[in-house]
Amino acid sequence: MDIRLLHNEEDYRAALSEVSALVDIDPEANTPEGDRLELLGVLVGRYEDEHFALERPDPIEAIKFRMEQEQLSIADMQPYIGEANRVYEVLAGKRALSLAMIRRLHEGLHIPAEVLIREPFRASK
């Protein structure tokens, strides 16, 4: 099965090409082609994590994004953050998230806790 680690951009591009070809034939799981696709997927994912790591989003932007996804209003956010004025303050970046808010947002809206505990990005002035 001649699969090796991806050490550079050339290895990465060759693996992507092979993954693309395997995806096109849509191999069954637990077949040699299916196993090869799965292994290459792991290697490509690892390479991308190491070389193209994405920064976690800003916590306030993550909350706003979830609100947009779920079509949530300020009133819908009150069980997670508090009264409407507090929701507005949090969304405007004028009030920090408390641990209790983070827990409720994580449990209720499934926003990753590691995103919510980050310091919000501050717009440069």
N, CA, C and O atoms as a MOPAC input file, in Angstrom:
PM7 MOZYME 1SCF
protein

 N      0.83400 1    -1.19200 1     0.00000 1
 C      0.00000 1     0.00000 1     0.00000 1
 C      0.86900 1     1.24300 1     0.00000 1
 O      0.23900 1     2.24600 1     0.33200 1
 N      1.97400 1     1.41700 1    -0.24500 1
 C      2.88800 1     2.53500 1    -0.44600 1
 C      2.31900 1     3.93600 1    -0.12300 1
 O      2.23900 1     4.79200 1    -1.00300 1
 N      1.93500 1     4.15200 1     1.11300 1
 C      1.51200 1     5.48100 1     1.56600 1
 C      2.58300 1     5.98400 1     2.51600 1
 O      3.08500 1     5.24200 1     3.36100 1
 N      2.92700 1     7.26600 1     2.36400 1
 C      3.96400 1     7.82200 1     3.23300 1
 C      3.51900 1     9.18100 1     3.75700 1
 O      2.55200 1     9.75900 1     3.26200 1
 N      4.22600 1     9.68300 1     4.75400 1
 C      3.91300 1    10.98300 1     5.33700 1
 C      4.09200 1    12.09100 1     4.30600 1
 O      4.87000 1    11.96100 1     3.36000 1
 N      3.36100 1    13.17600 1     4.50600 1
 C      3.46300 1    14.32400 1     3.61500 1
 C      4.44000 1    15.31200 1     4.23400 1
 O      4.17100 1    15.89100 1     5.28600 1
 N      5.57600 1    15.49700 1     3.57300 1
 C      6.63300 1    16.33800 1     4.12700 1
 C      6.69600 1    17.72600 1     3.51600 1
 O      7.27400 1    18.63600 1     4.10900 1
 N      6.11000 1    17.90000 1     2.34000 1
 C      6.22200 1    19.19000 1     1.67500 1
 C      5.01600 1    19.41300 1     0.77400 1
 O      4.13100 1    18.56500 1     0.67000 1
 N      5.00100 1    20.57200 1     0.12600 1
 C      3.88400 1    20.95600 1    -0.73600 1
 C      3.69900 1    19.97500 1    -1.89800 1
 O      2.57000 1    19.70000 1    -2.30300 1
 N      4.78400 1    19.45800 1    -2.42300 1
 C      4.70800 1    18.50300 1    -3.52900 1
 C      4.00400 1    17.21900 1    -3.08100 1
 O      3.13400 1    16.70900 1    -3.78700 1
 N      4.38000 1    16.69700 1    -1.91100 1
 C      3.71800 1    15.50400 1    -1.37000 1
 C      2.23200 1    15.77300 1    -1.14100 1
 O      1.37900 1    14.93800 1    -1.44000 1
 N      1.94400 1    16.96200 1    -0.60400 1
 C      0.56200 1    17.35300 1    -0.30200 1
 C     -0.27400 1    17.39000 1    -1.58300 1
 O     -1.37700 1    16.84400 1    -1.62200 1
 N      0.24700 1    18.03000 1    -2.62400 1
 C     -0.50100 1    18.13700 1    -3.88300 1
 C     -0.70700 1    16.76400 1    -4.52800 1
 O     -1.76500 1    16.50100 1    -5.10000 1
 N      0.28700 1    15.90100 1    -4.43900 1
 C      0.15500 1    14.55100 1    -4.99300 1
 C     -0.92600 1    13.77400 1    -4.23300 1
 O     -1.72500 1    13.05900 1    -4.83800 1
 N     -0.94300 1    13.91900 1    -2.91700 1
 C     -1.96400 1    13.23700 1    -2.10700 1
 C     -3.36000 1    13.77500 1    -2.42800 1
 O     -4.31500 1    13.00400 1    -2.52500 1
 N     -3.47900 1    15.09100 1    -2.59300 1
 C     -4.77800 1    15.67900 1    -2.94800 1
 C     -5.26900 1    15.15000 1    -4.29000 1
 O     -6.45500 1    14.86500 1    -4.45800 1
 N     -4.36500 1    15.02100 1    -5.22700 1
 C     -4.72100 1    14.50400 1    -6.54000 1
 C     -5.23800 1    13.06700 1    -6.43300 1
 O     -6.22900 1    12.69800 1    -7.06400 1
 N     -4.55300 1    12.27600 1    -5.62800 1
 C     -4.97500 1    10.88800 1    -5.45900 1
 C     -6.30600 1    10.79600 1    -4.70600 1
 O     -7.15500 1     9.97000 1    -5.03800 1
 N     -6.48200 1    11.64400 1    -3.69700 1
 C     -7.75500 1    11.67900 1    -2.96900 1
 C     -8.88300 1    12.02600 1    -3.92900 1
 O     -9.94200 1    11.40000 1    -3.89700 1
 N     -8.66100 1    13.01100 1    -4.77600 1
 C     -9.67700 1    13.42400 1    -5.74300 1
 C    -10.05800 1    12.26700 1    -6.67100 1
 O    -11.23700 1    12.04000 1    -6.94200 1
 N     -9.06400 1    11.55200 1    -7.14700 1
 C     -9.33300 1    10.40900 1    -8.03200 1
 C    -10.11200 1     9.32100 1    -7.30000 1
 O    -11.02500 1     8.72000 1    -7.86500 1
 N     -9.75000 1     9.07000 1    -6.04300 1
 C    -10.45200 1     8.03700 1    -5.27300 1
 C    -11.88900 1     8.46300 1    -4.95700 1
 O    -12.80700 1     7.64300 1    -4.99900 1
 N    -12.07700 1     9.73300 1    -4.64400 1
 C    -13.43300 1    10.21900 1    -4.37000 1
 C    -14.30800 1    10.03700 1    -5.61200 1
 O    -15.48200 1     9.68200 1    -5.50300 1
 N    -13.73700 1    10.27900 1    -6.78000 1
 C    -14.49500 1    10.12500 1    -8.02600 1
 C    -14.99500 1     8.69800 1    -8.22800 1
 O    -16.08600 1     8.49600 1    -8.76300 1
 N    -14.20300 1     7.69600 1    -7.80400 1
 C    -14.66400 1     6.31000 1    -7.97800 1
 C    -15.52200 1     5.84700 1    -6.79800 1
 O    -16.13400 1     4.78000 1    -6.86100 1
 N    -15.57100 1     6.63500 1    -5.73200 1
 C    -16.42200 1     6.35500 1    -4.57200 1
 C    -16.27600 1     4.91400 1    -4.06400 1
 O    -17.22300 1     4.13100 1    -4.14000 1
 N    -15.09500 1     4.56800 1    -3.55000 1
 C    -14.87300 1     3.18000 1    -3.12200 1
 C    -15.69100 1     2.81300 1    -1.88100 1
 O    -16.01200 1     3.66100 1    -1.04900 1
 N    -16.00900 1     1.55300 1    -1.78800 1
 C    -16.70100 1     1.02100 1    -0.61200 1
 C    -15.74700 1     1.03100 1     0.58000 1
 O    -14.53300 1     0.91400 1     0.41800 1
 N    -16.31400 1     1.17200 1     1.77700 1
 C    -15.51300 1     1.08600 1     3.00400 1
 C    -14.94100 1    -0.32400 1     3.14200 1
 O    -15.52400 1    -1.29200 1     2.65200 1
 N    -13.81200 1    -0.42600 1     3.80400 1
 C    -13.15200 1    -1.70800 1     4.07300 1
 C    -12.71800 1    -2.44800 1     2.81100 1
 O    -12.64000 1    -3.67700 1     2.79600 1
 N    -12.43800 1    -1.68900 1     1.75700 1
 C    -11.82000 1    -2.24900 1     0.55800 1
 C    -10.44000 1    -1.60900 1     0.47000 1
 O    -10.19200 1    -0.60700 1     1.14200 1
 N     -9.54700 1    -2.14900 1    -0.32700 1
 C     -8.22700 1    -1.51200 1    -0.44200 1
 C     -8.31100 1    -0.03500 1    -0.86000 1
 O     -7.58300 1     0.80200 1    -0.32600 1
 N     -9.19300 1     0.28000 1    -1.80600 1
 C     -9.33800 1     1.67100 1    -2.24200 1
 C     -9.97100 1     2.53200 1    -1.14800 1
 O     -9.57400 1     3.67900 1    -0.94200 1
 N    -10.95300 1     1.97100 1    -0.45500 1
 C    -11.59400 1     2.70000 1     0.64500 1
 C    -10.61900 1     2.97200 1     1.77500 1
 O    -10.60300 1     4.06700 1     2.33700 1
 N     -9.80500 1     1.98000 1     2.11000 1
 C     -8.79100 1     2.16000 1     3.15000 1
 C     -7.76200 1     3.20000 1     2.72100 1
 O     -7.34300 1     4.03200 1     3.52600 1
 N     -7.36100 1     3.15400 1     1.47300 1
 C     -6.37700 1     4.10800 1     0.94900 1
 C     -6.93400 1     5.53200 1     1.03000 1
 O     -6.22700 1     6.45700 1     1.43200 1
 N     -8.19300 1     5.70400 1     0.65100 1
 C     -8.82600 1     7.01600 1     0.71900 1
 C     -8.86500 1     7.51600 1     2.16400 1
 O     -8.56500 1     8.68100 1     2.42600 1
 N     -9.22700 1     6.65500 1     3.08300 1
 C     -9.29700 1     7.05700 1     4.48800 1
 C     -7.92000 1     7.45400 1     5.02400 1
 O     -7.78800 1     8.47200 1     5.70500 1
 N     -6.90500 1     6.66100 1     4.72100 1
 C     -5.54700 1     6.97700 1     5.17700 1
 C     -5.03000 1     8.28200 1     4.57100 1
 O     -4.44000 1     9.10700 1     5.27000 1
 N     -5.25100 1     8.45900 1     3.28600 1
 C     -4.81600 1     9.69800 1     2.64600 1
 C     -5.56300 1    10.90200 1     3.21900 1
 O     -4.99300 1    11.98200 1     3.37100 1
 N     -6.83100 1    10.70600 1     3.53000 1
 C     -7.60600 1    11.77900 1     4.15900 1
 C     -7.01600 1    12.20300 1     5.49100 1
 O     -6.95300 1    13.39200 1     5.80400 1
 N     -6.58400 1    11.22300 1     6.27300 1
 C     -5.94600 1    11.52400 1     7.56900 1
 C     -4.64400 1    12.28800 1     7.35000 1
 O     -4.37800 1    13.27500 1     8.03500 1
 N     -3.84400 1    11.83800 1     6.40900 1
 C     -2.55800 1    12.49300 1     6.13600 1
 C     -2.76100 1    13.90900 1     5.60600 1
 O     -2.06000 1    14.83100 1     6.02600 1
 N     -3.70200 1    14.09100 1     4.69700 1
 C     -3.97900 1    15.42200 1     4.15600 1
 C     -4.49600 1    16.33200 1     5.27000 1
 O     -4.07500 1    17.48400 1     5.37200 1
 N     -5.40500 1    15.82400 1     6.10500 1
 C     -5.92600 1    16.60800 1     7.21900 1
 C     -4.83100 1    17.03300 1     8.18000 1
 O     -4.80400 1    18.17400 1     8.63900 1
 N     -3.93700 1    16.11800 1     8.47700 1
 C     -2.81600 1    16.43300 1     9.38300 1
 C     -1.91700 1    17.50900 1     8.77100 1
 O     -1.51900 1    18.45300 1     9.45400 1
 N     -1.60600 1    17.36700 1     7.50700 1
 C     -0.76200 1    18.36100 1     6.82100 1
 C     -1.43600 1    19.73100 1     6.84200 1
 O     -0.79100 1    20.74000 1     7.12700 1
 N     -2.73000 1    19.76500 1     6.54100 1
 C     -3.46200 1    21.03700 1     6.52900 1
 C     -3.51900 1    21.65300 1     7.92000 1
 O     -3.37700 1    22.86800 1     8.05600 1
 N     -3.72300 1    20.84900 1     8.94900 1
 C     -3.74000 1    21.36500 1    10.32000 1
 C     -2.40400 1    22.00600 1    10.68800 1
 O     -2.36700 1    23.02200 1    11.38200 1
 N     -1.31700 1    21.41500 1    10.22400 1
 C      0.00900 1    21.92400 1    10.55700 1
 C      0.40700 1    23.13300 1     9.71800 1
 O      1.12300 1    24.00900 1    10.20000 1
 N     -0.05000 1    23.19100 1     8.46400 1
 C      0.41400 1    24.23400 1     7.56000 1
 C     -0.61200 1    25.30200 1     7.22500 1
 O     -0.25200 1    26.38400 1     6.76200 1
 N     -1.86300 1    25.01400 1     7.45100 1
 C     -2.91800 1    25.97100 1     7.11800 1
 C     -3.87700 1    26.14300 1     8.29500 1
 O     -5.09000 1    26.24400 1     8.11000 1
 N     -3.32700 1    26.17400 1     9.48800 1
 C     -4.16800 1    26.26000 1    10.68100 1
 C     -5.02600 1    27.51900 1    10.63500 1
 O     -4.55400 1    28.59900 1    10.28200 1
 N     -6.27500 1    27.36000 1    10.99300 1
 C     -7.20300 1    28.48500 1    11.03400 1
 C     -7.30900 1    28.99800 1    12.46500 1
 O     -7.36400 1    28.22800 1    13.42500 1
 N     -7.33500 1    30.28600 1    12.57200 1
 C     -7.51800 1    30.92900 1    13.87100 1
 C     -8.96000 1    30.70100 1    14.32400 1
 O     -9.89200 1    30.76300 1    13.52100 1
 N     -9.12700 1    30.44300 1    15.59500 1
 C    -10.48600 1    30.30100 1    16.12800 1
 C    -11.20500 1    31.64300 1    16.00300 1
 O    -10.57400 1    32.69500 1    16.10400 1
 N    -12.50900 1    31.61400 1    15.78500 1
 C    -13.23000 1    32.87700 1    15.60000 1
 C    -13.35700 1    33.67000 1    16.90400 1
 O    -13.21000 1    33.14300 1    18.00700 1
 N    -13.63000 1    34.93300 1    16.72300 1
 C    -13.91700 1    35.81800 1    17.84200 1
 C    -15.19600 1    35.32800 1    18.53800 1
 O    -16.15500 1    34.95900 1    17.86000 1
 N    -15.22800 1    35.31700 1    19.87800 1
 C    -16.41900 1    34.79200 1    20.57100 1
 C    -17.69900 1    35.55600 1    20.25000 1
 O    -18.76100 1    34.95300 1    20.09700 1
 N    -17.60500 1    36.87500 1    20.14700 1
 C    -18.81100 1    37.66000 1    19.85900 1
 C    -19.28900 1    37.37700 1    18.43700 1
 O    -20.48900 1    37.25400 1    18.19500 1
 N    -18.35300 1    37.27300 1    17.50300 1
 C    -18.73800 1    36.94700 1    16.12400 1
 C    -19.32900 1    35.54200 1    16.04900 1
 O    -20.23600 1    35.29600 1    15.25300 1
 N    -18.83000 1    34.62500 1    16.86400 1
 C    -19.38700 1    33.26600 1    16.88800 1
 C    -20.82900 1    33.28400 1    17.39300 1
 O    -21.68300 1    32.56900 1    16.87000 1
 N    -21.09200 1    34.09600 1    18.40300 1
 C    -22.46300 1    34.21400 1    18.92600 1
 C    -23.37300 1    34.81300 1    17.86100 1
 O    -24.47000 1    34.31000 1    17.61800 1
 N    -22.91200 1    35.89200 1    17.22500 1
 C    -23.71800 1    36.53500 1    16.17800 1
 C    -23.97100 1    35.57500 1    15.01700 1
 O    -25.06600 1    35.54100 1    14.45500 1
 N    -22.95500 1    34.80200 1    14.66600 1
 C    -23.10500 1    33.82800 1    13.58800 1
 C    -24.16900 1    32.78700 1    13.94300 1
 O    -25.01900 1    32.45600 1    13.11700 1
 N    -24.11700 1    32.27300 1    15.17600 1
 C    -25.11300 1    31.28200 1    15.59600 1
 C    -26.50400 1    31.89500 1    15.62200 1
 O    -27.48200 1    31.24600 1    15.25100 1
 N    -26.59200 1    33.16100 1    16.06600 1
 C    -27.89100 1    33.84200 1    16.06500 1
 C    -28.44400 1    33.92100 1    14.64200 1
 O    -29.63200 1    33.69100 1    14.41700 1
 N    -27.57800 1    34.24600 1    13.69300 1
 C    -28.00800 1    34.33700 1    12.30200 1
 C    -28.41300 1    32.96200 1    11.77000 1
 O    -29.43700 1    32.82400 1    11.10100 1
 N    -27.60500 1    31.95400 1    12.07100 1
 C    -27.90700 1    30.59200 1    11.61500 1
 C    -29.26900 1    30.12800 1    12.10000 1
 O    -30.06100 1    29.56600 1    11.34400 1
 N    -29.52300 1    30.37400 1    13.37500 1
 C    -30.74000 1    29.87200 1    14.00900 1
 C    -31.88100 1    30.89300 1    13.98200 1
 O    -32.96800 1    30.63100 1    14.49600 1
 N    -31.62200 1    32.06000 1    13.37600 1
 C    -32.60300 1    33.15600 1    13.32600 1
 C    -33.09200 1    33.50400 1    14.73200 1
 O    -34.29200 1    33.58100 1    14.99700 1
 N    -32.11100 1    33.71300 1    15.62900 1
 C    -32.41200 1    34.03600 1    17.02100 1
 C    -32.45100 1    35.54300 1    17.22500 1
 O    -31.64000 1    36.27900 1    16.66300 1
 N    -33.39200 1    35.98500 1    18.02500 1
 C    -33.52700 1    37.40600 1    18.34300 1
 C    -32.82800 1    37.70500 1    19.66900 1
 O    -32.32800 1    36.80200 1    20.34000 1
 N    -32.80400 1    38.96600 1    20.02900 1
 C    -32.26200 1    39.36600 1    21.33000 1
 C    -33.03900 1    38.66000 1    22.43500 1
 O    -32.44700 1    38.19200 1    23.40800 1
 N    -34.35200 1    38.58100 1    22.29300 1
 C    -35.18100 1    37.89800 1    23.30400 1
 C    -34.80400 1    36.41900 1    23.40900 1
 O    -34.81100 1    35.85800 1    24.50500 1
 N    -34.47900 1    35.78600 1    22.29000 1
 C    -34.08100 1    34.37600 1    22.30300 1
 C    -32.76600 1    34.16200 1    23.03800 1
 O    -32.50500 1    33.07100 1    23.54500 1
 N    -31.93700 1    35.20200 1    23.09600 1
 C    -30.62000 1    35.09800 1    23.73100 1
 C    -30.66500 1    35.32000 1    25.23500 1
 O    -29.68700 1    35.03900 1    25.92700 1
 N    -31.76900 1    35.81300 1    25.74600 1
 C    -31.86000 1    36.13100 1    27.17200 1
 C    -31.62900 1    34.93800 1    28.09600 1
 O    -31.00800 1    35.12100 1    29.14300 1
 N    -32.09000 1    33.72800 1    27.77500 1
 C    -31.79200 1    32.60200 1    28.67500 1
 C    -30.29200 1    32.29400 1    28.77600 1
 O    -29.84300 1    31.69900 1    29.75600 1
 N    -29.53400 1    32.69400 1    27.77600 1
 C    -28.10500 1    32.38500 1    27.75800 1
 C    -27.25200 1    33.51200 1    28.32900 1
 O    -26.21700 1    33.26500 1    28.94700 1
 N    -27.69600 1    34.76200 1    28.11600 1
 C    -26.86200 1    35.90500 1    28.48100 1
 C    -27.47400 1    36.75200 1    29.58900 1
 O    -26.74800 1    37.27100 1    30.43700 1
 N    -28.77100 1    36.89600 1    29.59700 1
 C    -29.42800 1    37.72700 1    30.60900 1
 C    -30.40300 1    38.68700 1    29.95300 1
 O    -30.77000 1    38.51400 1    28.79100 1
 N    -30.81600 1    39.68800 1    30.69100 1
 C    -31.78800 1    40.66100 1    30.19000 1
 C    -31.31200 1    41.28700 1    28.88100 1
 O    -30.12900 1    41.23100 1    28.54600 1
 N    -32.25200 1    41.88300 1    28.14800 1
 C    -31.96500 1    42.42600 1    26.81900 1
 C    -30.80300 1    43.41300 1    26.83500 1
 O    -29.95500 1    43.38300 1    25.94400 1
 N    -30.75500 1    44.29100 1    27.84500 1
 C    -29.66100 1    45.26900 1    27.88200 1
 C    -28.31000 1    44.57300 1    28.01000 1
 O    -27.32000 1    45.03600 1    27.44100 1
 N    -28.25900 1    43.47100 1    28.74800 1
 C    -27.00900 1    42.71500 1    28.88600 1
 C    -26.65100 1    42.04300 1    27.55900 1
 O    -25.47900 1    42.00600 1    27.18400 1
 N    -27.63300 1    41.51900 1    26.85500 1
 C    -27.37800 1    40.90700 1    25.54500 1
 C    -26.77200 1    41.94400 1    24.61000 1
 O    -25.78000 1    41.67000 1    23.93600 1
 N    -27.37200 1    43.14400 1    24.56600 1
 C    -26.83700 1    44.20700 1    23.71700 1
 C    -25.41100 1    44.57300 1    24.11300 1
 O    -24.56100 1    44.77700 1    23.24600 1
 N    -25.14300 1    44.65800 1    25.40800 1
 C    -23.79500 1    45.00000 1    25.87700 1
 C    -22.77700 1    43.93900 1    25.43700 1
 O    -21.68800 1    44.27000 1    24.96800 1
 N    -23.14000 1    42.67600 1    25.59100 1
 C    -22.22700 1    41.59100 1    25.18300 1
 C    -21.98500 1    41.64800 1    23.68300 1
 O    -20.84100 1    41.57000 1    23.23500 1
 N    -23.04600 1    41.78200 1    22.90900 1
 C    -22.90400 1    41.79200 1    21.45300 1
 C    -22.13500 1    43.01200 1    20.95000 1
 O    -21.52000 1    42.96500 1    19.88500 1
 N    -22.17000 1    44.10300 1    21.71600 1
 C    -21.42300 1    45.31100 1    21.34200 1
 C    -19.98900 1    45.26600 1    21.85300 1
 O    -19.19900 1    46.16200 1    21.55400 1
 N    -19.64100 1    44.23400 1    22.62100 1
 C    -18.29000 1    44.12400 1    23.15800 1
 C    -18.05200 1    44.99100 1    24.37400 1
 O    -16.90400 1    45.21500 1    24.75900 1
 N    -19.11700 1    45.48100 1    24.98300 1
 C    -18.99000 1    46.35100 1    26.16100 1
 C    -19.02400 1    45.56800 1    27.46100 1
 O    -18.68700 1    46.10600 1    28.51600 1
 N    -19.42300 1    44.31700 1    27.40200 1
 C    -19.47400 1    43.46200 1    28.58800 1
 C    -18.87100 1    42.11400 1    28.21900 1
 O    -19.17800 1    41.54300 1    27.17300 1
 N    -18.01400 1    41.62200 1    29.09300 1
 C    -17.38600 1    40.31500 1    28.86900 1
 C    -18.37000 1    39.19600 1    29.18900 1
 O    -19.29400 1    39.36400 1    29.98600 1
 N    -18.15300 1    38.07200 1    28.56100 1
 C    -18.93600 1    36.88300 1    28.88700 1
 C    -18.50900 1    36.35900 1    30.25300 1
 O    -17.31600 1    36.27600 1    30.54800 1
 N    -19.46700 1    36.01500 1    31.06600 1
 C    -19.14800 1    35.38300 1    32.34900 1
 C    -19.03800 1    33.88000 1    32.13700 1
 O    -19.44700 1    33.36200 1    31.09800 1
 N    -18.49500 1    33.19100 1    33.11000 1
 C    -18.38700 1    31.73900 1    33.02600 1
 C    -19.77200 1    31.10700 1    32.88500 1
 O    -19.94600 1    30.15700 1    32.12200 1
 N    -20.74500 1    31.62500 1    33.60900 1
 C    -22.10900 1    31.08400 1    33.52100 1
 C    -22.67700 1    31.28100 1    32.11600 1
 O    -23.32700 1    30.38400 1    31.57900 1
 N    -22.43400 1    32.45700 1    31.51600 1
 C    -22.90700 1    32.70000 1    30.14800 1
 C    -22.24200 1    31.72900 1    29.17800 1
 O    -22.90000 1    31.15400 1    28.31100 1
 N    -20.93600 1    31.55600 1    29.33400 1
 C    -20.19200 1    30.64500 1    28.46000 1
 C    -20.77100 1    29.24100 1    28.55200 1
 O    -20.97800 1    28.58200 1    27.53300 1
 N    -21.02800 1    28.79100 1    29.75800 1
 C    -21.60300 1    27.44300 1    29.92800 1
 C    -22.95900 1    27.32900 1    29.25300 1
 O    -23.22900 1    26.35400 1    28.55100 1
 N    -23.82400 1    28.33800 1    29.46700 1
 C    -25.16600 1    28.28400 1    28.87100 1
 C    -25.11100 1    28.35000 1    27.34700 1
 O    -25.84700 1    27.63300 1    26.66800 1
 N    -24.24300 1    29.20800 1    26.80400 1
 C    -24.11600 1    29.30700 1    25.34700 1
 C    -23.56600 1    28.00700 1    24.76100 1
 O    -24.00200 1    27.56300 1    23.69900 1
 N    -22.62400 1    27.41500 1    25.44800 1
 C    -22.04700 1    26.15200 1    24.98000 1
 C    -23.07500 1    25.02600 1    25.02700 1
 O    -23.24500 1    24.28800 1    24.05600 1
 N    -23.74700 1    24.90300 1    26.14500 1
 C    -24.71100 1    23.80800 1    26.30600 1
 C    -25.97500 1    24.01900 1    25.48600 1
 O    -26.51200 1    23.06900 1    24.91700 1
 N    -26.45200 1    25.25400 1    25.42200 1
 C    -27.71600 1    25.51500 1    24.74700 1
 C    -27.60300 1    25.72100 1    23.25000 1
 O    -28.46100 1    25.27400 1    22.48800 1
 N    -26.54700 1    26.39700 1    22.82800 1
 C    -26.40400 1    26.71900 1    21.40900 1
 C    -25.26100 1    25.96400 1    20.74400 1
 O    -25.01600 1    26.12500 1    19.54800 1
 N    -24.56700 1    25.14400 1    21.51800 1
 C    -23.48600 1    24.28900 1    21.01400 1
 C    -22.36100 1    25.08100 1    20.34700 1
 O    -21.76700 1    24.64100 1    19.36200 1
 N    -22.08200 1    26.26300 1    20.90900 1
 C    -20.91800 1    27.02600 1    20.46700 1
 C    -19.73700 1    26.45900 1    21.23700 1
 O    -19.80900 1    26.36700 1    22.46200 1
 N    -18.66100 1    26.08000 1    20.57700 1
 C    -17.52700 1    25.47000 1    21.28100 1
 C    -17.01000 1    26.35800 1    22.41400 1
 O    -16.79300 1    27.55500 1    22.22800 1
 N    -16.81900 1    25.76300 1    23.57300 1
 C    -16.34600 1    26.50700 1    24.73900 1
 C    -14.99400 1    27.15200 1    24.46300 1
 O    -14.72800 1    28.26000 1    24.93000 1
 N    -14.13600 1    26.46500 1    23.70400 1
 C    -12.81200 1    27.03200 1    23.42200 1
 C    -12.90100 1    28.30100 1    22.59200 1
 O    -11.98000 1    29.11700 1    22.62200 1
 N    -13.98200 1    28.48700 1    21.85300 1
 C    -14.19900 1    29.73500 1    21.12200 1
 C    -14.69600 1    30.80700 1    22.08800 1
 O    -14.23900 1    31.94900 1    22.04100 1
 N    -15.62400 1    30.44100 1    22.95800 1
 C    -16.22800 1    31.41900 1    23.86100 1
 C    -15.26400 1    31.95800 1    24.90900 1
 O    -15.43700 1    33.08400 1    25.37700 1
 N    -14.25800 1    31.18700 1    25.28400 1
 C    -13.35000 1    31.65600 1    26.34500 1
 C    -12.25200 1    32.57000 1    25.81700 1
 O    -11.53000 1    33.18400 1    26.60300 1
 N    -12.11800 1    32.66900 1    24.50700 1
 C    -11.09300 1    33.55100 1    23.92300 1
 C    -11.38500 1    35.00600 1    24.24800 1
 O    -12.53000 1    35.38600 1    24.49000 1
 N    -10.33500 1    35.81000 1    24.25000 1
 C    -10.51200 1    37.25800 1    24.34200 1
 C    -11.10800 1    37.72500 1    23.02600 1
 O    -10.65500 1    37.30600 1    21.96000 1
 N    -12.11500 1    38.58500 1    23.08200 1
 C    -12.67100 1    39.11400 1    21.82300 1
 C    -11.61100 1    39.93100 1    21.08900 1
 O    -10.76500 1    40.57200 1    21.71400 1
 N    -11.66400 1    39.90300 1    19.76800 1
 C    -10.76000 1    40.72500 1    18.97400 1
 C    -11.17000 1    42.16900 1    19.17600 1
 O    -12.36200 1    42.46500 1    19.26000 1
 N    -10.24600 1    43.04000 1    19.25400 1
 C    -10.54900 1    44.47200 1    19.38400 1
 C    -10.23300 1    45.14700 1    18.05800 1
 O     -9.15900 1    44.96800 1    17.48600 1
 N    -11.18400 1    45.91400 1    17.59500 1
 C    -10.93900 1    46.65000 1    16.34600 1
 C     -9.84100 1    47.67500 1    16.58400 1
 O     -9.85900 1    48.39800 1    17.58000 1
 N     -8.88900 1    47.73100 1    15.66600 1
 C     -7.80700 1    48.69900 1    15.83800 1
 C     -8.31100 1    50.09100 1    15.50000 1
 O     -9.08200 1    50.27900 1    14.55900 1
 N     -7.86500 1    51.05400 1    16.27700 1
 C     -8.34000 1    52.44300 1    16.08500 1
 C     -7.25500 1    53.28300 1    15.50300 1
 O     -7.45500 1    54.47400 1    15.26800 1

